[in-house]
Amino acid sequence: MAPKITSWADISYLVEYFGGDPMEFHATRFAFIEEDDVVWIGELPVRKKKASMEEYDAALVRLLDAEIYPEFPGGGELTVAPGNELPVASNLYLKRPLAVKRYNEFKQADLLHFPRDILLQEAHTLEAICRHHPHPNIIGYHGCRVHRGFITGLVLDRHPSDLQEYFHDEHWWGQTRPPLDKERFMEALQSAVDHLHSLGFAHNDIKPQNILVNAAGMPVLVDFDSCRPVGEKGSRGTVGWMDDEENYEISDFRHDTFAMEKLRAWLAEQKTGPRPAFIYPPM
């Protein structure tokens, strides 16, 4: 039985899609995720505020677990996060597969296997690095959230913002930004990268959006979906943070070295210091 949407707060994901030249509205897409991670999605041909709750309800379609979630391998390969049957605590973040937000795109391209494979790969990487060789400046990983035999997400520590948001997003969790000491920040981040390299891994996608800023103003390296043992084939990094002379199809320490140098230059140009928080207006 489909869930009933009674308010904006019930909607887990909501976005308006635009395209064309000139830019025109295409559709409103949204998702409702139940407590046991059953996912319902919908699409409406009108702007989000012009649709009634009844129209949102009527558009909901349940996604099959096997379409969006990878199977949990069992056999002790991966850890099930503590409190698996409970709602995720507010100090934790549940990283879901990309298909939850971009189902239509992956479906149309016949690539639904891609976000499943990426999440499973990241789970194995986090297990090898964070569970067995933790570092204070690498994201805390608590294990996989598992329902109905599928990995529905990775349970990670939650932090206030990423480095890009720290400088450029006026909304910072309703808090005042902590001061950020650039030299100490980069030293701590370099320590995390060195630790990763000592284990034989390269991150391959270091950029401001993949570095969180904790409540003490220190870095936490995240997003390990491109992280692979050096020499292994993997996914590419991010345009603008890659060395054009390098092959990013193969994991390499040099990818991280280049990105760290670029990040130092980028950070030097940013303005630091606390700013007053901005509260978003109601929808």
Secondary structure as a PSIPRED ss2 file (coil, helix, strand):
# PSIPRED VFORMAT (PSIPRED V4.0)

   1 M C   1.000  0.000  0.000
   2 A C   1.000  0.000  0.000
   3 P C   1.000  0.000  0.000
   4 K C   1.000  0.000  0.000
   5 I C   1.000  0.000  0.000
   6 T C   1.000  0.000  0.000
   7 S C   1.000  0.000  0.000
   8 W H   0.000  1.000  0.000
   9 A H   0.000  1.000  0.000
  10 D H   0.000  1.000  0.000
  11 I C   1.000  0.000  0.000
  12 S C   1.000  0.000  0.000
  13 Y E   0.000  0.000  1.000
  14 L E   0.000  0.000  1.000
  15 V E   0.000  0.000  1.000
  16 E E   0.000  0.000  1.000
  17 Y E   0.000  0.000  1.000
  18 F E   0.000  0.000  1.000
  19 G E   0.000  0.000  1.000
  20 G C   1.000  0.000  0.000
  21 D C   1.000  0.000  0.000
  22 P C   1.000  0.000  0.000
  23 M C   1.000  0.000  0.000
  24 E E   0.000  0.000  1.000
  25 F E   0.000  0.000  1.000
  26 H E   0.000  0.000  1.000
  27 A E   0.000  0.000  1.000
  28 T E   0.000  0.000  1.000
  29 R E   0.000  0.000  1.000
  30 F E   0.000  0.000  1.000
  31 A E   0.000  0.000  1.000
  32 F E   0.000  0.000  1.000
  33 I E   0.000  0.000  1.000
  34 E C   1.000  0.000  0.000
  35 E C   1.000  0.000  0.000
  36 D C   1.000  0.000  0.000
  37 D C   1.000  0.000  0.000
  38 V C   1.000  0.000  0.000
  39 V E   0.000  0.000  1.000
  40 W E   0.000  0.000  1.000
  41 I E   0.000  0.000  1.000
  42 G E   0.000  0.000  1.000
  43 E E   0.000  0.000  1.000
  44 L E   0.000  0.000  1.000
  45 P C   1.000  0.000  0.000
  46 V C   1.000  0.000  0.000
  47 R C   1.000  0.000  0.000
  48 K H   0.000  1.000  0.000
  49 K H   0.000  1.000  0.000
  50 K H   0.000  1.000  0.000
  51 A C   1.000  0.000  0.000
  52 S C   1.000  0.000  0.000
  53 M H   0.000  1.000  0.000
  54 E H   0.000  1.000  0.000
  55 E H   0.000  1.000  0.000
  56 Y H   0.000  1.000  0.000
  57 D H   0.000  1.000  0.000
  58 A H   0.000  1.000  0.000
  59 A H   0.000  1.000  0.000
  60 L C   1.000  0.000  0.000
  61 V E   0.000  0.000  1.000
  62 R E   0.000  0.000  1.000
  63 L C   1.000  0.000  0.000
  64 L C   1.000  0.000  0.000
  65 D H   0.000  1.000  0.000
  66 A H   0.000  1.000  0.000
  67 E H   0.000  1.000  0.000
  68 I H   0.000  1.000  0.000
  69 Y C   1.000  0.000  0.000
  70 P C   1.000  0.000  0.000
  71 E E   0.000  0.000  1.000
  72 F C   1.000  0.000  0.000
  73 P C   1.000  0.000  0.000
  74 G C   1.000  0.000  0.000
  75 G C   1.000  0.000  0.000
  76 G C   1.000  0.000  0.000
  77 E C   1.000  0.000  0.000
  78 L C   1.000  0.000  0.000
  79 T C   1.000  0.000  0.000
  80 V E   0.000  0.000  1.000
  81 A C   1.000  0.000  0.000
  82 P C   1.000  0.000  0.000
  83 G C   1.000  0.000  0.000
  84 N C   1.000  0.000  0.000
  85 E C   1.000  0.000  0.000
  86 L C   1.000  0.000  0.000
  87 P C   1.000  0.000  0.000
  88 V C   1.000  0.000  0.000
  89 A C   1.000  0.000  0.000
  90 S C   1.000  0.000  0.000
  91 N C   1.000  0.000  0.000
  92 L E   0.000  0.000  1.000
  93 Y E   0.000  0.000  1.000
  94 L E   0.000  0.000  1.000
  95 K E   0.000  0.000  1.000
  96 R C   1.000  0.000  0.000
  97 P C   1.000  0.000  0.000
  98 L C   1.000  0.000  0.000
  99 A H   0.000  1.000  0.000
 100 V H   0.000  1.000  0.000
 101 K H   0.000  1.000  0.000
 102 R H   0.000  1.000  0.000
 103 Y H   0.000  1.000  0.000
 104 N H   0.000  1.000  0.000
 105 E H   0.000  1.000  0.000
 106 F H   0.000  1.000  0.000
 107 K H   0.000  1.000  0.000
 108 Q H   0.000  1.000  0.000
 109 A C   1.000  0.000  0.000
 110 D C   1.000  0.000  0.000
 111 L C   1.000  0.000  0.000
 112 L C   1.000  0.000  0.000
 113 H H   0.000  1.000  0.000
 114 F H   0.000  1.000  0.000
 115 P H   0.000  1.000  0.000
 116 R H   0.000  1.000  0.000
 117 D H   0.000  1.000  0.000
 118 I H   0.000  1.000  0.000
 119 L H   0.000  1.000  0.000
 120 L H   0.000  1.000  0.000
 121 Q H   0.000  1.000  0.000
 122 E H   0.000  1.000  0.000
 123 A H   0.000  1.000  0.000
 124 H H   0.000  1.000  0.000
 125 T H   0.000  1.000  0.000
 126 L H   0.000  1.000  0.000
 127 E H   0.000  1.000  0.000
 128 A H   0.000  1.000  0.000
 129 I H   0.000  1.000  0.000
 130 C H   0.000  1.000  0.000
 131 R H   0.000  1.000  0.000
 132 H C   1.000  0.000  0.000
 133 H C   1.000  0.000  0.000
 134 P C   1.000  0.000  0.000
 135 H C   1.000  0.000  0.000
 136 P C   1.000  0.000  0.000
 137 N C   1.000  0.000  0.000
 138 I E   0.000  0.000  1.000
 139 I C   1.000  0.000  0.000
 140 G C   1.000  0.000  0.000
 141 Y E   0.000  0.000  1.000
 142 H E   0.000  0.000  1.000
 143 G E   0.000  0.000  1.000
 144 C E   0.000  0.000  1.000
 145 R E   0.000  0.000  1.000
 146 V E   0.000  0.000  1.000
 147 H E   0.000  0.000  1.000
 148 R C   1.000  0.000  0.000
 149 G C   1.000  0.000  0.000
 150 F E   0.000  0.000  1.000
 151 I E   0.000  0.000  1.000
 152 T E   0.000  0.000  1.000
 153 G E   0.000  0.000  1.000
 154 L E   0.000  0.000  1.000
 155 V E   0.000  0.000  1.000
 156 L E   0.000  0.000  1.000
 157 D E   0.000  0.000  1.000
 158 R C   1.000  0.000  0.000
 159 H C   1.000  0.000  0.000
 160 P C   1.000  0.000  0.000
 161 S E   0.000  0.000  1.000
 162 D E   0.000  0.000  1.000
 163 L H   0.000  1.000  0.000
 164 Q H   0.000  1.000  0.000
 165 E H   0.000  1.000  0.000
 166 Y H   0.000  1.000  0.000
 167 F H   0.000  1.000  0.000
 168 H H   0.000  1.000  0.000
 169 D C   1.000  0.000  0.000
 170 E C   1.000  0.000  0.000
 171 H C   1.000  0.000  0.000
 172 W C   1.000  0.000  0.000
 173 W C   1.000  0.000  0.000
 174 G C   1.000  0.000  0.000
 175 Q C   1.000  0.000  0.000
 176 T C   1.000  0.000  0.000
 177 R C   1.000  0.000  0.000
 178 P C   1.000  0.000  0.000
 179 P C   1.000  0.000  0.000
 180 L C   1.000  0.000  0.000
 181 D C   1.000  0.000  0.000
 182 K H   0.000  1.000  0.000
 183 E H   0.000  1.000  0.000
 184 R H   0.000  1.000  0.000
 185 F H   0.000  1.000  0.000
 186 M H   0.000  1.000  0.000
 187 E H   0.000  1.000  0.000
 188 A H   0.000  1.000  0.000
 189 L H   0.000  1.000  0.000
 190 Q H   0.000  1.000  0.000
 191 S H   0.000  1.000  0.000
 192 A H   0.000  1.000  0.000
 193 V H   0.000  1.000  0.000
 194 D H   0.000  1.000  0.000
 195 H H   0.000  1.000  0.000
 196 L H   0.000  1.000  0.000
 197 H H   0.000  1.000  0.000
 198 S H   0.000  1.000  0.000
 199 L C   1.000  0.000  0.000
 200 G C   1.000  0.000  0.000
 201 F E   0.000  0.000  1.000
 202 A E   0.000  0.000  1.000
 203 H C   1.000  0.000  0.000
 204 N C   1.000  0.000  0.000
 205 D C   1.000  0.000  0.000
 206 I C   1.000  0.000  0.000
 207 K C   1.000  0.000  0.000
 208 P H   0.000  1.000  0.000
 209 Q H   0.000  1.000  0.000
 210 N H   0.000  1.000  0.000
 211 I E   0.000  0.000  1.000
 212 L E   0.000  0.000  1.000
 213 V E   0.000  0.000  1.000
 214 N C   1.000  0.000  0.000
 215 A C   1.000  0.000  0.000
 216 A C   1.000  0.000  0.000
 217 G C   1.000  0.000  0.000
 218 M C   1.000  0.000  0.000
 219 P E   0.000  0.000  1.000
 220 V E   0.000  0.000  1.000
 221 L E   0.000  0.000  1.000
 222 V C   1.000  0.000  0.000
 223 D C   1.000  0.000  0.000
 224 F C   1.000  0.000  0.000
 225 D C   1.000  0.000  0.000
 226 S C   1.000  0.000  0.000
 227 C C   1.000  0.000  0.000
 228 R E   0.000  0.000  1.000
 229 P E   0.000  0.000  1.000
 230 V C   1.000  0.000  0.000
 231 G C   1.000  0.000  0.000
 232 E C   1.000  0.000  0.000
 233 K E   0.000  0.000  1.000
 234 G C   1.000  0.000  0.000
 235 S C   1.000  0.000  0.000
 236 R C   1.000  0.000  0.000
 237 G C   1.000  0.000  0.000
 238 T C   1.000  0.000  0.000
 239 V C   1.000  0.000  0.000
 240 G C   1.000  0.000  0.000
 241 W C   1.000  0.000  0.000
 242 M C   1.000  0.000  0.000
 243 D C   1.000  0.000  0.000
 244 D C   1.000  0.000  0.000
 245 E C   1.000  0.000  0.000
 246 E C   1.000  0.000  0.000
 247 N C   1.000  0.000  0.000
 248 Y C   1.000  0.000  0.000
 249 E C   1.000  0.000  0.000
 250 I E   0.000  0.000  1.000
 251 S C   1.000  0.000  0.000
 252 D C   1.000  0.000  0.000
 253 F H   0.000  1.000  0.000
 254 R H   0.000  1.000  0.000
 255 H H   0.000  1.000  0.000
 256 D H   0.000  1.000  0.000
 257 T H   0.000  1.000  0.000
 258 F H   0.000  1.000  0.000
 259 A H   0.000  1.000  0.000
 260 M H   0.000  1.000  0.000
 261 E H   0.000  1.000  0.000
 262 K H   0.000  1.000  0.000
 263 L H   0.000  1.000  0.000
 264 R H   0.000  1.000  0.000
 265 A H   0.000  1.000  0.000
 266 W H   0.000  1.000  0.000
 267 L H   0.000  1.000  0.000
 268 A H   0.000  1.000  0.000
 269 E H   0.000  1.000  0.000
 270 Q C   1.000  0.000  0.000
 271 K C   1.000  0.000  0.000
 272 T C   1.000  0.000  0.000
 273 G C   1.000  0.000  0.000
 274 P C   1.000  0.000  0.000
 275 R C   1.000  0.000  0.000
 276 P C   1.000  0.000  0.000
 277 A C   1.000  0.000  0.000
 278 F C   1.000  0.000  0.000
 279 I C   1.000  0.000  0.000
 280 Y C   1.000  0.000  0.000
 281 P C   1.000  0.000  0.000
 282 P C   1.000  0.000  0.000
 283 M C   1.000  0.000  0.000
